[in-house]
Amino acid sequence: MAATSPRGPADPGRRDRIVEATLEVIAAAGVAGASHRRIAAAAGVPLGSMTYYFTGIEQVLREAFTRYADRAADAFDAALDRATTPAEALDVVAETILRSGPDHGGDAVVAYELYTLAAREPAFRDITERWMARSRAALERHLDPLTARLLDALIEGLSVHRTLDRDPVDAADVVEAVRRLARG
């Protein structure tokens, strides 16, 4: 049990800070660099907090990656909620791809770390499967299921290319790729 005072827990945000710090550590040092010690230091909490709030590093990683995937899915879902036509939904897809890349923070690194971990550890695959299902469901509010699935894959693929390619696809080509795929 957490230490309490007459007003409640001594540090009610500690667990949440640990999860957020885990994402920061993953962005900076990868899953391989995400140790209890490094995460606790990044969160500004005592090392003992790690084992107090979590059963082990796997639980911390699962919660951090789940939060990351949910946050990304929520943002995509909200953007597609604002679309009123299939054409506007395609604009959201293009904008999502164009917001990816090395100039847009550590999000891409966190996503790639999750994908790598999910490919190796089936226990993490459910996070990516839920994320993909949410993305497809959001797209299916505007497009048929096959187009939604293919666009979801295009988002991931072009985002990787925009992050890693020395000569990434430009904005006009991203828009054209989205339109071509949607036209069939």
C-alpha positions as a Markdown table, in Angstrom:
| # | Residue | x | y | z |
|---|---|---|---|---|
| 1 | Met | 0.0 | 0.0 | 0.0 |
| 2 | Ala | 1.2 | 3.5 | -0.8 |
| 3 | Ala | 2.1 | 5.8 | 2.1 |
| 4 | Thr | -0.9 | 8.0 | 2.9 |
| 5 | Ser | -1.5 | 11.2 | 4.8 |
| 6 | Pro | -4.8 | 12.5 | 6.0 |
| 7 | Arg | -5.2 | 14.0 | 2.5 |
| 8 | Gly | -4.5 | 10.8 | 0.6 |
| 9 | Pro | -1.4 | 9.2 | -1.0 |
| 10 | Ala | 1.9 | 11.0 | -0.5 |
| 11 | Asp | 2.5 | 11.0 | -4.2 |
| 12 | Pro | -0.6 | 10.1 | -6.1 |
| 13 | Gly | 0.9 | 10.7 | -9.6 |
| 14 | Arg | 4.0 | 8.5 | -9.1 |
| 15 | Arg | 2.8 | 5.5 | -11.0 |
| 16 | Asp | 1.7 | 7.6 | -13.9 |
| 17 | Arg | 5.0 | 9.4 | -14.0 |
| 18 | Ile | 6.8 | 6.1 | -14.1 |
| 19 | Val | 4.7 | 5.0 | -17.1 |
| 20 | Glu | 5.4 | 8.3 | -18.9 |
| 21 | Ala | 9.1 | 8.2 | -18.0 |
| 22 | Thr | 9.2 | 4.7 | -19.5 |
| 23 | Leu | 8.1 | 6.1 | -22.9 |
| 24 | Glu | 10.8 | 8.8 | -22.6 |
| 25 | Val | 13.5 | 6.2 | -21.8 |
| 26 | Ile | 12.3 | 4.0 | -24.7 |
| 27 | Ala | 12.5 | 6.9 | -27.1 |
| 28 | Ala | 16.0 | 7.8 | -25.9 |
| 29 | Ala | 17.5 | 4.3 | -25.3 |
| 30 | Gly | 15.2 | 1.7 | -26.6 |
| 31 | Val | 13.7 | -1.2 | -24.8 |
| 32 | Ala | 17.2 | -2.6 | -24.2 |
| 33 | Gly | 18.0 | 0.6 | -22.3 |
| 34 | Ala | 14.8 | 0.6 | -20.3 |
| 35 | Ser | 16.0 | -0.6 | -16.9 |
| 36 | His | 14.3 | -0.1 | -13.5 |
| 37 | Arg | 17.1 | 2.3 | -12.5 |
| 38 | Arg | 17.0 | 4.4 | -15.7 |
| 39 | Ile | 13.2 | 4.7 | -15.6 |
| 40 | Ala | 13.1 | 5.6 | -11.9 |
| 41 | Ala | 15.7 | 8.3 | -12.5 |
| 42 | Ala | 13.7 | 9.7 | -15.4 |
| 43 | Ala | 10.5 | 9.7 | -13.4 |
| 44 | Gly | 12.2 | 11.3 | -10.4 |
| 45 | Val | 11.1 | 8.5 | -8.0 |
| 46 | Pro | 13.0 | 6.2 | -5.7 |
| 47 | Leu | 14.2 | 3.0 | -7.3 |
| 48 | Gly | 11.9 | 1.0 | -4.9 |
| 49 | Ser | 8.9 | 2.5 | -6.5 |
| 50 | Met | 9.5 | 0.3 | -9.6 |
| 51 | Thr | 8.8 | -2.9 | -7.7 |
| 52 | Tyr | 6.2 | -1.3 | -5.5 |
| 53 | Tyr | 4.0 | -0.4 | -8.5 |
| 54 | Phe | 4.9 | -3.0 | -11.0 |
| 55 | Thr | 5.6 | -6.8 | -10.8 |
| 56 | Gly | 8.6 | -6.4 | -13.2 |
| 57 | Ile | 10.0 | -4.6 | -16.2 |
| 58 | Glu | 7.6 | -6.5 | -18.5 |
| 59 | Gln | 4.6 | -5.0 | -16.8 |
| 60 | Val | 6.1 | -1.5 | -17.0 |
| 61 | Leu | 6.8 | -1.9 | -20.7 |
| 62 | Arg | 3.3 | -3.3 | -21.4 |
| 63 | Glu | 1.6 | -0.4 | -19.6 |
| 64 | Ala | 3.8 | 2.1 | -21.3 |
| 65 | Phe | 3.3 | 0.7 | -24.8 |
| 66 | Thr | -0.5 | 0.3 | -24.2 |
| 67 | Arg | -0.6 | 3.9 | -23.2 |
| 68 | Tyr | 1.4 | 4.9 | -26.3 |
| 69 | Ala | -0.8 | 2.9 | -28.6 |
| 70 | Asp | -4.1 | 4.1 | -27.0 |
| 71 | Arg | -2.9 | 7.7 | -27.3 |
| 72 | Ala | -2.0 | 7.3 | -30.9 |
| 73 | Ala | -5.3 | 5.5 | -31.7 |
| 74 | Asp | -7.3 | 8.1 | -29.8 |
| 75 | Ala | -5.7 | 10.9 | -31.8 |
| 76 | Phe | -6.3 | 9.1 | -35.1 |
| 77 | Asp | -9.9 | 8.4 | -34.2 |
| 78 | Ala | -10.5 | 12.0 | -33.2 |
| 79 | Ala | -9.0 | 13.3 | -36.5 |
| 80 | Leu | -11.2 | 10.9 | -38.4 |
| 81 | Asp | -14.2 | 12.0 | -36.4 |
| 82 | Arg | -13.8 | 15.5 | -37.7 |
| 83 | Ala | -13.8 | 14.1 | -41.3 |
| 84 | Thr | -17.3 | 14.4 | -42.8 |
| 85 | Thr | -16.5 | 12.8 | -46.2 |
| 86 | Pro | -14.3 | 10.0 | -47.5 |
| 87 | Ala | -12.1 | 12.6 | -49.2 |
| 88 | Glu | -11.6 | 14.3 | -45.8 |
| 89 | Ala | -10.8 | 10.9 | -44.3 |
| 90 | Leu | -8.1 | 10.4 | -47.0 |
| 91 | Asp | -6.7 | 13.9 | -46.1 |
| 92 | Val | -6.4 | 12.7 | -42.5 |
| 93 | Val | -4.5 | 9.6 | -43.7 |
| 94 | Ala | -2.1 | 11.8 | -45.7 |
| 95 | Glu | -1.6 | 14.2 | -42.8 |
| 96 | Thr | -0.9 | 11.3 | -40.4 |
| 97 | Ile | 1.8 | 10.0 | -42.7 |
| 98 | Leu | 3.3 | 13.5 | -43.2 |
| 99 | Arg | 3.5 | 14.0 | -39.5 |
| 100 | Ser | 5.8 | 11.0 | -39.2 |
| 101 | Gly | 9.5 | 11.1 | -39.6 |
| 102 | Pro | 12.6 | 12.1 | -37.8 |
| 103 | Asp | 11.5 | 15.7 | -37.3 |
| 104 | His | 8.5 | 14.7 | -35.2 |
| 105 | Gly | 10.0 | 13.5 | -31.9 |
| 106 | Gly | 10.6 | 10.1 | -30.5 |
| 107 | Asp | 7.1 | 8.7 | -31.3 |
| 108 | Ala | 8.5 | 6.8 | -34.3 |
| 109 | Val | 11.2 | 5.2 | -32.2 |
| 110 | Val | 8.7 | 4.2 | -29.6 |
| 111 | Ala | 6.4 | 2.7 | -32.3 |
| 112 | Tyr | 9.3 | 0.8 | -33.9 |
| 113 | Glu | 10.4 | -0.5 | -30.5 |
| 114 | Leu | 6.9 | -1.8 | -29.9 |
| 115 | Tyr | 6.7 | -3.4 | -33.3 |
| 116 | Thr | 10.1 | -5.2 | -32.7 |
| 117 | Leu | 9.1 | -6.4 | -29.3 |
| 118 | Ala | 5.7 | -7.6 | -30.5 |
| 119 | Ala | 7.4 | -9.5 | -33.3 |
| 120 | Arg | 9.6 | -11.3 | -30.8 |
| 121 | Glu | 7.3 | -11.5 | -27.8 |
| 122 | Pro | 3.7 | -12.7 | -28.4 |
| 123 | Ala | 2.7 | -11.2 | -25.0 |
| 124 | Phe | 3.1 | -7.7 | -26.6 |
| 125 | Arg | 1.4 | -8.6 | -29.9 |
| 126 | Asp | -2.0 | -8.0 | -28.4 |
| 127 | Ile | -1.1 | -4.3 | -28.0 |
| 128 | Thr | -0.3 | -3.9 | -31.7 |
| 129 | Glu | -3.3 | -6.0 | -32.8 |
| 130 | Arg | -5.7 | -3.8 | -30.7 |
| 131 | Trp | -4.0 | -0.6 | -32.2 |
| 132 | Met | -4.4 | -1.9 | -35.8 |
| 133 | Ala | -8.0 | -2.9 | -35.2 |
| 134 | Arg | -8.8 | 0.5 | -33.8 |
| 135 | Ser | -7.2 | 2.3 | -36.7 |
| 136 | Arg | -9.1 | 0.1 | -39.2 |
| 137 | Ala | -12.3 | 0.6 | -37.4 |
| 138 | Ala | -11.8 | 4.4 | -37.5 |
| 139 | Leu | -11.1 | 4.3 | -41.2 |
| 140 | Glu | -14.1 | 2.0 | -41.8 |
| 141 | Arg | -16.4 | 4.7 | -40.7 |
| 142 | His | -15.6 | 6.4 | -44.0 |
| 143 | Leu | -14.2 | 3.6 | -46.3 |
| 144 | Asp | -14.8 | -0.1 | -47.1 |
| 145 | Pro | -13.0 | -2.6 | -44.9 |
| 146 | Leu | -10.3 | -3.6 | -47.5 |
| 147 | Thr | -9.4 | 0.0 | -48.3 |
| 148 | Ala | -9.2 | 0.7 | -44.6 |
| 149 | Arg | -6.9 | -2.2 | -44.0 |
| 150 | Leu | -4.7 | -1.3 | -46.9 |
| 151 | Leu | -4.5 | 2.4 | -45.9 |
| 152 | Asp | -3.6 | 1.4 | -42.3 |
| 153 | Ala | -0.7 | -0.6 | -43.8 |
| 154 | Leu | 0.2 | 2.3 | -46.1 |
| 155 | Ile | 0.4 | 4.6 | -43.1 |
| 156 | Glu | 2.8 | 2.4 | -41.3 |
| 157 | Gly | 4.9 | 1.7 | -44.4 |
| 158 | Leu | 5.3 | 5.2 | -45.6 |
| 159 | Ser | 5.9 | 6.4 | -42.0 |
| 160 | Val | 8.8 | 4.0 | -41.8 |
| 161 | His | 10.2 | 5.3 | -45.1 |
| 162 | Arg | 9.7 | 8.9 | -44.0 |
| 163 | Thr | 11.6 | 8.2 | -40.8 |
| 164 | Leu | 14.5 | 6.1 | -42.3 |
| 165 | Asp | 14.9 | 7.1 | -46.0 |
| 166 | Arg | 17.5 | 9.7 | -46.7 |
| 167 | Asp | 15.3 | 10.9 | -49.5 |
| 168 | Pro | 11.8 | 10.4 | -48.2 |
| 169 | Val | 8.7 | 10.6 | -50.3 |
| 170 | Asp | 7.5 | 14.2 | -50.5 |
| 171 | Ala | 4.1 | 15.5 | -49.5 |
| 172 | Ala | 2.7 | 15.5 | -53.0 |
| 173 | Asp | 3.7 | 11.8 | -53.5 |
| 174 | Val | 2.2 | 10.8 | -50.2 |
| 175 | Val | -1.1 | 12.4 | -51.1 |
| 176 | Glu | -1.0 | 10.7 | -54.5 |
| 177 | Ala | -0.3 | 7.3 | -52.9 |
| 178 | Val | -3.2 | 7.6 | -50.6 |
| 179 | Arg | -5.5 | 8.7 | -53.5 |
| 180 | Arg | -4.4 | 5.8 | -55.8 |
| 181 | Leu | -4.9 | 3.2 | -53.1 |
| 182 | Ala | -8.3 | 4.5 | -52.3 |
| 183 | Arg | -9.3 | 4.6 | -56.0 |
| 184 | Gly | -8.3 | 0.9 | -56.3 |
